[in-house]
Amino acid sequence: MNEKLQRILPKVQKPARYVGGEYGQIVKEKEDVRLRVAFCFPDTYEIGMSNVGMRILYGLMNEMDGVWCERVFAPWGDMEEELVKAELPLYALESGAPVRDFDMVAFTIGYEMSYTNILNMLRLAQIPLYAKERPGLHGIVFAGGICTVNPEPLADFIDFFCVGEGEEMAPEILSLYDRAKQEDWTKEAFLREVSKIGGVYVPSLYEHQYSEDGKLTAIVPDADAPKTVTKRIIKDLDKAYYPTDTIVPSTEIVHDRTNLEVFRGCIRGCRFCQAGFCYRPVRPRNADTLYRQAVESLENSGNHEITLASLSTSDYKQLEPLADKLIDYCEEKKINLSLPSLRADNFSRELMLKVQRVRKSGLTFAPEAGTQRLRDAINKNVTEDEILTTCATAFSGGWNNVKLYFMLGLPTETDEDVIGIAELVWKIIKTWKEHAANKKRGLSINLATAFFVPKPFTPFQWEAQITPEEYMRRVHLLQNELHSKAVDYRYHGSDLSYLEAVLARGDRRLGRVLARAVELGARLDGWDEYFNNDIWMQAFADCGIDPAFYAQRAYGRDEVLPWQTIDVGVKQEFLWQEREQAYRSAVTPDCRRKCSACGANCLEGGVKCDA
Amino acid sequence: MPRLLFEKTGDSVWISHLDTMRVFQRAFRRAGLMLKHSQGFTPRAIVSIALPLSVGVHSRCELLDYELENDAALTPEILNDALPVGIRVREIIENGRKIKELTHLRASLELTYDRGVTDSLLQELDALYHGESLILKKHSRKGETETDILPMLCDLQMEKAGENALRMQVLVCAQNPSLNPQLLVNAIELYAPHLAPDAVSIRREELFDAEGNVFR
């Protein structure tokens, strides 16, 4: 195996990502190991190693006695080709052992367009794709991550899903498997038992029934399977496991820095945002805990950059004392501190100027919509005034770059809203002309629009996506309204977002399409170099499935939703109420100002939402 | 400027030149040592490695120049605890010589032939390297140029190393101009493709000055 690999590596791009051996990787003696877990990330090394969740769970599983968890990533196309040519099965980085030799194969899924990578990785590992083709307990395949809130498109391939945060769930599952392996249980017996662990969803225990017109009509659970599977969360993040001695890649990755998670959840309630609803309730870490974890992580890794991560970092209540302390530490140690996801409010402006002492970061806004009317409809509570004031402060402080993110195709959007984007851009240009400290370098505005994708467990989960043609019409409408050379406008491709919508709200019948697409060569679909829409359309046609049925159709209020077996805490009634608010262009106050009783604080038998 | 001698073996040979510098920048921090930083907008830790090593090539003799913020005592052990598998500091050199005095490099190449190594193969290869000239095309910013690599090949010893392998010890020019030992294999592929090996492993062994003294 090793000899074969050594012959391949000179032929592929960036071979360092295929050999492991990084500082901080965990290697165990075989005789100390009873249970081997192959932790697979369905994208490249550079993406996977940037994922905080994977780092947490890798550390956590390896802290368990008798467990050795190793990493597996999707190979780039050139490496895949060489592996197949050399007849080498996909292997784990730490030991180099084939994935098919592991007891458990785990995936973390954060993006719909990585579904094909999961199937392709199983294929490269020489593991049968369909769960029913894997009769034994050995090599059981399970998955976690945000996409498990609607895992149905993967139901045929994955033995069980873990919904919610893994810090407590993973050890429970591994301990049960450990026992099952020692007592030689059947796979069926294990699946029945594991389905009793909170947050675990075993799709084979549920039957989905359809009507003749193709709609899902009923989900029938097996006799003792739970009717709903409720998302697991960690009640107290200060007490939760958090590794400060993680792997330091020897080659550049996407987020090549220490990522410190300041809190989970979000108080904002933007109506398109799946993470905003699915990661509720709000649970912060204490500033003292965070400062300690920051210093330890930086010293253990040798990183010279740290970022405070969360869904909306300026909503962290103790941000000011934490940032003050960190700025002092980072300045002395020549470490860059970056604060992404800041809001355009007054407090953030002061903070922005402070952080500038350490590093001048970019200026990024995501107003998402061009008019106040539509921003109210999506509950994105940022005003034009706030954006322009922040820009004015930044421009007079020497900034000359702005990044702006919008969405097209949002529910209730009209041409007026689309043109509103161009108008806002024009006002920013005017603000620059009035306030810029240094006009010599000129202004540069990077404007990007994404194609709105309705996602499960958001108030827009019932909405239809506009057609790719209509999206492109709006793109061109906007394009024609942009007249300044300072603006560099980029838009997301329509095909990819269309497929995202299909997979995000899809049901079990899409499993065949996924398998067919992979057979036809689909993989690395999140990468422009590899995404090929024709393959997908061929796969849909071959399976007799119309993708528009999933993306461009609005779901009725009383319709059975494929994901309704899952409960993320936030109640469906609340989401519907929010949808109605959207159609009235009415805002819902953020959770700090007023609790809207979404239901997330009922998780784990009652948990404090510290909005 | 202080300098250290390190080796790069095993899987660490796949780490690129730029990434190796990053690995050291982090390793210094992990060892609690602060490197001097460049001035300017985004200060960078200053380290420099002489003679960039190609990806996949092993080495016993890499030189890295560094400068610390304060007078801390640096031993190989301190850094080795902070380095990934395969990169090992062998020696700390308080005051390195000027890099331009580094002129020659000894390297070993192991060529594997799945079909086995025969005497005639050795003879043919020997003839290739002892011909009049060995011209290779070189891609540079200015376009394609042709270079005769033989003048930069100062010494070459060849021997059988087991059934399937052949070992070469070469002494080549290291700077102005330099010869990448990999080109010796490229020459086989170009001029005698029937002698092309199935696998190649290259290792830098030692560095020398113009007088043939070990360079540090």
Interface residues (C-beta under 8 A of the other chain):
Chain A: E3 Q6 R7 L9 P10 K14 P15 A16 Y18 V19 G20 G21 E22 Y23 V248 S250 T251 E252 L298 E299 N300 S301 G302 N303 H304 K333 K334 N336 R359 K360
Chain B: G10 D11 S12 W14 I15 S16 D19 R22 V23 Q25 R26 A27 F28 R29 R30 G32 M34 H37 F41 T42 P43 A45 V55 G56 A82 L83 P84 V85 G86 D198 A199 V200 S201
